[in-house]
Amino acid sequence: MAGGAAPKADEPQPHPPKDQLPNISYCITSPPPWPEAILLGFQHYLVMLGTAVLIPTALVPQMGGGNEEKAKVIQTLLFVAGLNTLQQSLFGTRLPAVIGGSYTFVPTTISIILAGRFSDSSDPDPVEKFKRTMRAIQGSLIVASTLQIVLGFSGLWRNVTRFLSPLSAVPLVALVGFGLYELGFPGVAKCVEIGLPQLVLLVFVSQYLPHLFHFGKHVFDRFAVIFTVAIVWIYAHLLTVGGAYNDAAPKTQTSCRTDRAGLIDAAPWIRVPYPFQWGAPSFDAGEAFAMMMATFVALVESTGAFIAVARYASATPLPPSILSRGVGWQGVGILISGLFGTVTGSSVSIENAGLLALTRVGSRRVVQISAGFMIFFSILGKFGAVFASIPAPIIAALYCLFFAYVGMNFDLTVKQAGSGGLSFLQFCNLNSFRTKFILGFSIFLGLSVPQYFNEYTAINGYGPVHTGGRWFNDIINVPLQSEAFVAGCVAYFLDNTLHKDSVIRKDRGKHWWDKFRSFKGDTRSEEFYSLPFNLNKYFPSV
């Protein structure tokens, strides 16, 4: 066949690239009716509970705290997540992004917990040890927050992201979702008789039932989380009260029982979290530098997550100035986390980004309502603790679907590539060997390098970089344990240094994003990203 032969008339034509993801029911500025919006907001609250419960459950006992301290930290984390989600949706990127606790900060937090000055077993009061450790974590978060605040509000991050292309965005955004695979099925398998039914039921209700029953509205796919979590939660509770786990191993009881955590008894009826509730923060220079590196890793990961959220909200690609503004406000969120004492920093919730894809509702109002639920149930501690008692394998089953959505999704309705990550390949030339090299090499290293660091740490109890300076070890080890960070940095470097010309510019999809380099480059930017209350007049986007 001749290389320049024209395609036949009946030959399928490629799908044209689309700035906005099609087939979204409600975008940022088009909220659903109030009853539906309230249910969807509550669904977002249920999804973000996983991180809000799992992180304090893992860290607070190591700090010396009991059920009462754990319940208070969970309340605080939920309260701060509500505040940070509101300020991000109002003044940050204005995307429907939930800002919650981040796993990225956990390794550095554990390093602080294991510091010599806190490991003194002669301390007669474990609660006092918990408070001293918490104050040290707060101090490091407060100092580390300045990194994102400065990079965001000064516009420095805007200048970095101007060089981001669809090609370099693919590995970053894809591994923001795929890189969290260890939180998916391994969590389901901790109580397979609960986690696996939740996973199967979620896929069946969200993907099959909508095609079997046509009610005129998206009932099953839009509210699949509420339906399936309620069913499996009741099933898990029946197993618990029926004595199925009375003689089980402690680990099994922790994962399977609905009354496993003691949170309901320990949680106060009404309590409003407040800054410095654990006392005045303490500061250590080395720990602050280590936490600052974790903050930078969270910055890179959140950049990918913001891009994914914009895609699933059917918005246009983020102008660099808006992305930088969002990073600045995320830094403010980390500062708030440090002031209140949440035991971890804040970043964009990947699981809630996946929920946007499942429901096909990218409304800003829905996420703001979910922030209201976070604040409300954090103050009414007993009620919030009831929902926090959902077994972790149920949440892990949700992760299997939501993290996959962020990494890759294919819309069967319109046959249009539409993921947070791999959908950006529609702008690139996949027949180019340069494109294939950058994609393959960056994604492979993004998976392989963190795997080496994680395996080394699991076997030896410390990372490959193991010197006398604990803070220096964290600065090197923590970034290289993040799949999205490694893949994003490698792709960004190769894409901007490997032989560029006008033809290559089209191969990387840069010409598609040129009009979004400036806030005023596209008329839709004002609709999606303008500040409320006419604040753009005083804080113009460039």
C-alpha positions as CSV (number, residue, x, y, z in Angstrom):
1,M,0.0,0.0,0.0
2,A,1.3,3.4,-0.9
3,G,2.2,5.5,2.1
4,G,0.3,8.6,0.9
5,A,-2.9,6.7,-0.1
6,A,-6.1,8.5,0.9
7,P,-8.4,6.7,3.4
8,K,-11.4,5.0,2.0
9,A,-14.8,6.7,2.3
10,D,-16.2,4.1,4.7
11,E,-13.0,4.0,6.8
12,P,-13.6,5.1,10.4
13,Q,-12.2,8.6,11.1
14,P,-10.3,9.5,14.2
15,H,-12.1,11.4,16.9
16,P,-11.3,15.1,17.0
17,P,-9.6,16.4,20.1
18,K,-11.9,18.2,22.5
19,D,-10.9,20.9,25.0
20,Q,-13.8,19.9,27.2
21,L,-14.9,16.4,28.2
22,P,-18.2,15.7,26.5
23,N,-21.2,13.9,28.1
24,I,-20.9,15.6,31.5
25,S,-24.3,16.1,33.0
26,Y,-23.4,19.1,35.2
27,C,-20.2,21.2,34.7
28,I,-18.7,23.6,37.2
29,T,-21.3,26.4,36.7
30,S,-24.4,24.3,36.2
31,P,-25.5,22.8,39.5
32,P,-28.1,20.0,39.7
33,P,-31.4,20.6,41.6
34,W,-30.9,21.1,45.3
35,P,-32.2,17.7,46.5
36,E,-29.9,15.9,44.1
37,A,-27.0,18.3,44.9
38,I,-27.3,17.5,48.6
39,L,-27.3,13.8,48.1
40,L,-24.2,14.1,45.8
41,G,-22.5,16.3,48.3
42,F,-23.1,13.7,51.0
43,Q,-21.7,11.1,48.7
44,H,-18.5,13.1,48.4
45,Y,-18.3,13.3,52.2
46,L,-18.6,9.5,52.4
47,V,-15.8,9.0,49.9
48,M,-13.3,11.4,51.6
49,L,-13.9,9.7,55.0
50,G,-11.5,6.9,54.1
51,T,-8.4,9.2,54.2
52,A,-9.8,11.1,57.2
53,V,-10.1,7.9,59.2
54,L,-7.2,5.8,58.0
55,I,-4.4,8.3,58.5
56,P,-5.2,9.1,62.1
57,T,-5.9,5.5,62.8
58,A,-2.4,4.5,61.7
59,L,-0.5,7.4,63.2
60,V,-2.2,8.4,66.5
61,P,-1.5,5.1,68.3
62,Q,2.2,5.4,67.4
63,M,2.2,8.9,68.9
64,G,0.8,7.6,72.2
65,G,-2.8,8.6,71.8
66,G,-5.9,6.5,72.5
67,N,-9.4,6.3,71.1
68,E,-10.2,9.7,72.5
69,E,-7.3,11.4,70.8
70,K,-7.9,9.5,67.6
71,A,-11.5,10.7,67.5
72,K,-10.5,14.3,68.1
73,V,-7.8,14.1,65.3
74,I,-10.4,12.7,62.9
75,Q,-12.8,15.5,63.8
76,T,-10.1,18.0,63.3
77,L,-9.1,16.6,60.0
78,L,-12.7,16.6,58.7
79,F,-13.2,20.2,60.0
80,V,-10.1,21.5,58.3
81,A,-10.9,19.6,55.1
82,G,-14.2,21.4,55.0
83,L,-12.6,24.8,55.4
84,N,-9.9,24.0,52.8
85,T,-12.4,22.7,50.3
86,L,-14.5,25.9,50.6
87,Q,-11.6,28.3,50.3
88,Q,-10.2,26.3,47.2
89,S,-13.6,26.3,45.5
90,L,-14.2,30.0,46.3
91,F,-10.8,31.6,45.9
92,G,-8.3,29.0,44.6
93,T,-8.7,27.2,41.2
94,R,-12.5,27.4,41.7
95,L,-12.7,23.8,40.6
96,P,-14.9,21.2,42.3
97,A,-11.8,19.7,44.1
98,V,-12.1,18.3,47.6
99,I,-9.0,19.2,49.7
100,G,-8.4,16.5,52.3
101,G,-5.6,14.8,54.3
102,S,-2.8,13.5,52.2
103,Y,-0.8,10.2,52.3
104,T,2.2,12.1,50.9
105,F,3.0,13.6,54.3
106,V,2.8,10.3,56.2
107,P,6.4,9.1,55.8
108,T,7.8,12.4,57.0
109,T,5.3,12.4,59.9
110,I,6.3,8.9,60.9
111,S,9.9,10.0,60.9
112,I,9.0,12.8,63.3
113,I,7.1,10.3,65.5
114,L,10.2,8.0,65.7
115,A,12.5,10.9,66.6
116,G,14.7,10.1,69.6
117,R,13.2,12.8,71.8
118,F,9.8,11.2,71.5
119,S,10.8,7.5,71.8
120,D,11.6,7.8,75.5
121,S,9.6,4.9,77.0
122,S,10.0,6.4,80.5
123,D,7.4,9.0,79.9
124,P,4.6,8.0,82.4
125,D,1.8,9.8,80.4
126,P,1.3,8.5,76.8
127,V,-1.2,11.3,76.1
128,E,1.5,13.9,77.0
129,K,3.8,12.1,74.5
130,F,1.0,12.4,71.9
131,K,0.7,16.1,72.5
132,R,4.4,16.8,72.3
133,T,4.7,14.8,69.0
134,M,1.7,16.5,67.6
135,R,3.1,19.9,68.4
136,A,6.3,19.0,66.5
137,I,4.3,17.9,63.5
138,Q,2.4,21.1,63.6
139,G,5.5,23.2,63.7
140,S,7.0,21.4,60.7
141,L,3.7,21.8,58.7
142,I,3.5,25.5,59.5
143,V,7.0,26.2,58.2
144,A,6.6,23.8,55.2
145,S,3.4,25.6,54.1
146,T,5.4,28.7,53.1
147,L,6.8,26.8,50.1
148,Q,3.5,26.4,48.3
149,I,2.3,29.8,49.5
150,V,5.4,31.5,48.0
151,L,5.5,29.4,44.8
152,G,1.8,29.9,44.2
153,F,1.1,33.5,45.1
154,S,4.4,34.8,43.7
155,G,3.6,33.3,40.3
156,L,6.7,31.1,40.2
157,W,4.7,27.9,39.8
158,R,2.8,29.6,36.9
159,N,6.1,30.0,35.1
160,V,6.9,26.3,35.6
161,T,3.6,25.1,34.4
162,R,3.7,27.2,31.2
163,F,6.1,24.6,29.9
164,L,3.7,21.7,30.7
165,S,2.3,20.1,27.5
166,P,-0.3,17.4,27.1
167,L,2.5,14.9,26.5
168,S,4.3,15.7,29.8
169,A,0.9,15.9,31.6
170,V,0.0,12.3,30.8
171,P,2.5,10.5,33.0
172,L,1.9,13.0,35.8
173,V,-1.9,12.8,35.8
174,A,-2.1,9.0,35.0
175,L,0.2,8.0,37.9
176,V,-1.6,10.4,40.3
177,G,-4.3,7.7,40.0
178,F,-2.5,4.5,39.2
179,G,0.3,5.3,41.6
180,L,-2.1,4.7,44.5
181,Y,-2.7,1.1,43.5
182,E,-1.4,-0.2,46.9
183,L,-4.4,1.4,48.6
184,G,-6.9,-0.5,46.4
185,F,-7.2,-4.3,46.3
186,P,-4.7,-4.9,49.1
187,G,-7.1,-3.0,51.3
188,V,-10.0,-5.0,49.9
189,A,-8.2,-8.3,50.7
190,K,-7.8,-7.4,54.4
191,C,-11.5,-8.4,54.8
192,V,-12.4,-10.0,51.5
193,E,-15.9,-11.1,52.5
194,I,-16.8,-7.4,52.9
195,G,-14.4,-5.7,50.4
196,L,-15.0,-8.0,47.4
197,P,-18.9,-7.8,47.5
198,Q,-18.5,-4.0,47.7
199,L,-16.3,-3.9,44.7
200,V,-18.5,-6.2,42.6
201,L,-21.7,-4.5,43.7
202,L,-20.2,-1.0,42.9
203,V,-19.2,-2.1,39.4
204,F,-22.6,-3.8,38.8
205,V,-24.7,-0.9,40.0
206,S,-22.7,1.9,38.4
207,Q,-21.9,0.3,35.0
208,Y,-24.5,-2.4,34.3
209,L,-27.8,-1.3,36.0
210,P,-28.0,2.0,34.1
211,H,-28.2,0.0,30.9
212,L,-30.7,-2.5,32.2
213,F,-33.2,0.0,33.7
214,H,-34.0,3.3,32.1
215,F,-35.7,5.7,34.5
216,G,-34.9,8.9,32.5
217,K,-32.4,10.0,35.1
218,H,-29.0,8.7,36.1
219,V,-30.1,7.1,39.4
220,F,-27.8,4.1,39.7
221,D,-24.6,5.4,38.3
222,R,-25.0,8.8,40.0
223,F,-25.8,7.4,43.5
224,A,-24.0,4.1,43.2
225,V,-21.7,4.9,46.2
226,I,-24.7,5.6,48.6
227,F,-26.6,2.5,47.4
228,T,-23.7,0.0,47.6
229,V,-22.0,1.4,50.8
230,A,-25.4,1.2,52.6
231,I,-26.0,-2.4,51.5
232,V,-22.6,-3.7,52.3
233,W,-22.3,-1.7,55.6
234,I,-25.5,-3.3,56.8
235,Y,-24.2,-6.7,55.8
236,A,-20.9,-6.1,57.6
237,H,-22.8,-5.0,60.7
238,L,-24.9,-8.2,60.6
239,L,-21.7,-10.2,60.5
240,T,-20.4,-8.2,63.5
241,V,-23.4,-8.5,65.7
242,G,-23.8,-12.1,64.7
243,G,-20.5,-13.0,66.2
244,A,-18.7,-13.9,62.9
245,Y,-15.5,-12.2,64.1
246,N,-15.6,-12.9,67.9
247,D,-12.8,-15.4,67.7
248,A,-11.0,-13.9,64.7
249,A,-7.4,-12.6,64.8
250,P,-7.0,-8.9,66.0
251,K,-6.1,-7.7,62.5
252,T,-9.2,-9.3,61.1
253,Q,-11.4,-7.7,63.7
254,T,-9.8,-4.3,63.1
255,S,-10.5,-4.5,59.4
256,C,-14.0,-6.2,59.4
257,R,-15.9,-5.2,62.5
258,T,-18.2,-2.1,62.3
259,D,-17.5,-1.4,66.0
260,R,-13.8,-2.0,65.7
261,A,-12.4,1.5,66.3
262,G,-14.1,2.6,69.5
263,L,-14.7,5.9,67.8
264,I,-18.4,6.3,68.7
265,D,-17.8,5.9,72.4
266,A,-14.7,8.1,72.4
267,A,-16.1,10.9,70.2
268,P,-17.7,13.9,72.1
269,W,-21.3,14.8,71.3
270,I,-20.4,18.4,70.3
271,R,-16.9,19.8,69.9
272,V,-15.5,22.6,67.7
273,P,-11.9,22.1,66.7
274,Y,-9.7,25.2,67.2
275,P,-6.1,26.3,66.5
276,F,-3.4,25.2,68.9
277,Q,-5.8,22.8,70.7
278,W,-2.8,20.6,71.5
279,G,-0.6,23.5,72.7
280,A,2.0,25.8,71.2
281,P,3.8,24.2,68.2
282,S,7.4,23.3,68.5
283,F,9.9,23.8,65.7
284,D,12.9,21.8,64.5
285,A,14.8,23.0,61.4
286,G,15.6,19.5,60.0
287,E,12.1,18.3,60.4
288,A,10.8,21.5,58.8
289,F,13.1,21.0,55.7
290,A,12.0,17.4,55.4
291,M,8.3,18.4,55.6
292,M,9.0,21.1,53.0
293,M,10.1,18.4,50.6
294,A,6.9,16.4,51.3
295,T,5.0,19.6,50.6
296,F,6.8,20.0,47.2
297,V,5.9,16.4,46.3
298,A,2.2,17.1,47.3
299,L,2.4,20.3,45.1
300,V,3.5,18.2,42.0
301,E,0.8,15.6,42.7
302,S,-1.9,18.2,43.2
303,T,-1.0,19.8,39.9
304,G,-1.8,16.6,38.2
305,A,-5.0,16.2,40.3
306,F,-6.2,19.7,39.5
307,I,-5.7,18.9,35.8
308,A,-7.8,15.7,36.2
309,V,-10.6,17.6,38.1
310,A,-10.7,20.3,35.4
311,R,-11.2,17.5,32.8
312,Y,-14.0,15.8,34.7
313,A,-15.7,19.1,35.4
314,S,-15.8,19.6,31.6
315,A,-13.8,22.8,32.0
316,T,-11.1,24.1,29.7
317,P,-7.5,23.3,30.5
318,L,-6.3,25.3,33.5
319,P,-4.4,28.5,32.6
320,P,-1.0,28.5,34.5
321,S,-2.0,31.6,36.5
322,I,-5.1,29.8,37.9
323,L,-3.1,26.7,38.7
324,S,-0.6,28.8,40.5
325,R,-3.4,30.6,42.4
326,G,-4.8,27.2,43.5
327,V,-1.3,26.1,44.7
328,G,-1.1,29.2,46.8
329,W,-4.4,28.5,48.5
330,Q,-3.4,24.9,49.0
331,G,-0.4,26.2,50.9
332,V,-2.8,28.2,53.0
333,G,-4.6,24.9,53.6
334,I,-1.4,23.2,54.8
335,L,-0.9,26.2,57.1
336,I,-4.4,25.7,58.5
337,S,-3.7,22.0,59.0
338,G,-0.6,22.9,61.0
339,L,-2.4,25.4,63.1
340,F,-5.2,23.0,64.0
341,G,-3.1,19.9,64.3
342,T,-4.4,17.3,61.8
343,V,-1.3,15.1,61.9
344,T,-0.9,15.4,58.1
345,G,-0.9,18.0,55.4
346,S,-3.6,18.7,52.8
347,S,-3.8,18.1,49.1
348,V,-6.4,17.4,46.4
349,S,-8.4,14.2,47.1
350,I,-7.8,11.8,44.3
351,E,-10.7,9.6,45.2
352,N,-13.2,12.5,45.0
353,A,-11.8,13.4,41.6
354,G,-12.7,9.8,40.5
355,L,-16.2,10.3,42.0
356,L,-16.7,13.2,39.6
357,A,-16.1,10.8,36.7
358,L,-18.4,8.2,38.1
359,T,-21.3,10.6,38.6
360,R,-20.5,12.8,35.6
361,V,-21.3,15.7,37.9
362,G,-18.6,18.3,38.1
363,S,-20.6,21.0,39.8
364,R,-18.8,23.4,42.2
365,R,-21.9,23.6,44.3
366,V,-22.0,19.9,45.0
367,V,-18.4,20.0,46.4
368,Q,-19.2,23.0,48.5
369,I,-22.2,21.2,50.0
370,S,-19.9,18.2,50.8
371,A,-17.6,20.7,52.6
372,G,-20.6,21.7,54.7
373,F,-21.2,18.0,55.6
374,M,-17.5,17.8,56.6
375,I,-17.8,20.7,59.0
376,F,-21.2,19.7,60.3
377,F,-20.3,16.1,61.2
378,S,-16.9,17.1,62.6
379,I,-18.7,19.3,65.1
380,L,-21.4,16.7,65.9
381,G,-18.8,14.1,66.9
382,K,-21.1,11.2,67.7
383,F,-22.9,11.4,64.3
384,G,-19.6,11.8,62.4
385,A,-18.1,8.8,64.3
386,V,-21.0,6.6,63.1
387,F,-20.0,7.2,59.4
388,A,-16.4,6.9,60.3
389,S,-17.0,3.4,61.5
390,I,-17.5,2.1,57.9
391,P,-15.0,-0.8,57.6
392,A,-11.8,0.2,55.7
393,P,-12.2,-2.6,53.0
394,I,-15.4,-0.9,51.8
395,I,-13.5,2.3,51.3
396,A,-10.6,0.4,49.6
397,A,-13.2,-1.1,47.1
398,L,-14.2,2.5,46.2
399,Y,-10.6,3.4,45.6
400,C,-10.2,0.6,43.0
401,L,-12.7,2.4,40.8
402,F,-11.9,6.0,41.6
403,F,-8.2,5.8,41.3
404,A,-8.6,4.0,38.0
405,Y,-10.9,6.7,36.7
406,V,-8.3,9.4,37.4
407,G,-5.6,7.3,35.7
408,M,-7.7,6.2,32.7
409,N,-11.3,6.0,31.6
410,F,-13.0,5.3,28.3
411,D,-16.5,6.7,27.8
412,L,-18.5,3.9,26.1
413,T,-21.3,6.3,25.3
414,V,-19.5,8.6,23.0
415,K,-16.4,6.5,22.2
416,Q,-14.3,9.5,23.2
417,A,-11.1,9.1,25.2
418,G,-12.0,10.9,28.4
419,S,-9.8,10.3,31.4
420,G,-8.0,12.6,33.8
421,G,-4.7,11.1,32.6
422,L,-4.5,9.3,29.3
423,S,-7.2,11.4,27.6
424,F,-4.6,14.0,26.9
425,L,-3.0,11.6,24.5
426,Q,-5.7,12.7,22.0
427,F,-3.6,15.9,21.6
428,C,-0.4,14.1,20.9
429,N,1.1,12.2,17.9
430,L,1.2,8.6,19.1
431,N,3.0,7.6,15.8
432,S,6.1,9.6,17.0
433,F,9.0,7.6,18.4
434,R,9.8,10.7,20.6
435,T,6.3,10.5,22.1
436,K,6.6,6.8,22.7
437,F,10.0,7.1,24.4
438,I,8.9,9.9,26.7
439,L,5.7,8.2,27.7
440,G,7.1,4.7,28.1
441,F,10.3,5.8,29.9
442,S,8.6,8.2,32.3
443,I,5.8,5.9,33.2
444,F,8.1,2.9,33.7
445,L,10.5,4.8,35.9
446,G,7.5,6.3,37.8
447,L,6.4,2.8,38.7
448,S,9.9,1.2,39.1
449,V,11.8,3.7,41.1
450,P,9.2,4.0,43.9
451,Q,8.8,0.2,44.0
452,Y,12.6,-0.1,44.7
453,F,12.4,2.5,47.5
454,N,9.3,1.0,49.0
455,E,10.7,-2.6,48.9
456,Y,14.0,-1.5,50.4
457,T,12.3,0.4,53.2
458,A,9.9,-2.6,53.9
459,I,12.9,-5.0,54.2
460,N,15.4,-2.9,56.0
461,G,13.2,-0.5,58.0
462,Y,14.8,2.5,56.4
463,G,15.2,3.9,52.9
464,P,18.2,3.5,50.5
465,V,19.5,6.9,51.6
466,H,20.4,6.2,55.2
467,T,22.8,8.7,56.8
468,G,23.1,10.1,60.3
469,G,20.8,13.0,59.3
470,R,17.2,11.8,59.5
471,W,15.8,14.9,57.9
472,F,18.3,14.6,55.0
473,N,17.2,11.0,54.5
474,D,13.6,12.1,54.2
475,I,14.4,14.8,51.7
476,I,15.8,12.2,49.3
477,N,13.7,9.1,50.1
478,V,10.2,10.7,50.3
479,P,10.1,12.2,46.8
480,L,11.4,9.0,45.2
481,Q,8.6,7.0,46.8
482,S,5.9,9.0,44.9
483,E,5.0,7.5,41.5
484,A,3.4,10.7,40.2
485,F,6.3,12.8,41.3
486,V,9.0,10.6,39.6
487,A,7.0,10.2,36.4
488,G,6.0,13.8,36.2
489,C,9.5,15.1,36.7
490,V,11.0,12.7,34.2
491,A,8.4,13.5,31.5
492,Y,8.6,17.2,32.1
493,F,12.4,17.2,31.8
494,L,12.5,15.0,28.7
495,D,9.7,16.9,27.0
496,N,11.4,20.3,27.4
497,T,14.9,19.2,26.6
498,L,14.7,16.5,24.0
499,H,15.2,18.0,20.4
500,K,12.3,20.5,19.9
501,D,11.1,22.1,16.6
502,S,7.9,23.1,15.0
503,V,7.0,19.6,14.1
504,I,7.8,18.3,17.5
505,R,5.6,21.0,19.0
506,K,2.6,19.5,17.3
507,D,3.7,16.0,18.3
508,R,3.6,17.0,22.0
509,G,0.2,18.7,21.6
510,K,1.6,22.0,22.7
511,H,-0.3,23.9,19.9
512,W,-3.6,22.7,21.4
513,W,-2.9,24.3,24.7
514,D,-1.3,27.6,23.5
515,K,-4.6,29.6,23.8
516,F,-4.8,28.6,27.5
517,R,-1.4,30.0,28.4
518,S,-3.1,33.2,29.3
519,F,-6.3,33.7,31.3
520,K,-7.7,35.9,28.6
521,G,-6.6,33.6,25.8
522,D,-10.0,31.9,25.8
523,T,-13.3,33.4,26.6
524,R,-14.4,30.3,28.6
525,S,-11.7,30.9,31.2
526,E,-13.7,33.7,32.8
527,E,-16.8,31.6,33.1
528,F,-15.0,28.8,34.9
529,Y,-12.2,30.4,36.8
530,S,-13.1,34.0,37.6
531,L,-13.1,34.9,41.3
532,P,-16.5,35.7,43.0
533,F,-17.7,39.0,44.3
534,N,-15.9,40.8,41.4
535,L,-12.5,40.1,43.1
536,N,-10.8,39.7,39.7
537,K,-10.9,43.5,39.6
538,Y,-8.5,43.6,42.5
539,F,-6.6,40.3,41.9
540,P,-6.4,40.0,38.1
541,S,-5.4,36.7,36.5
542,V,-2.7,36.9,33.9
